[in-house]
């Protein structure tokens, strides 16, 4: 009976999909482990820059306008 079970291919496709899915999940976790440090650093830098901004300041003060001869190309 056990030999018949081993030779049977019923359910083999399901097993393949389970293994492929597990492999993809493991790959996703590995990628996240590699890039999470960089994302953390970047988000920290963005937080510092955003905290330094004054929301009442006009971000366009001093900006060159279209057709301005003093604009830097």
CORQUIKA-V805070 format. One record per pair of residues at least 24 apart in sequence whose ideal C-beta (glycine too) atoms are under 6 Angstrom apart, sorted by the first residue. I is the first residue (numbers start at 0). J is the second residue. D is the distance in Angstrom with one decimal. If there is no record, write none. Layout:
((I	J	D) (I	J	D))
//
This chain:
none
//
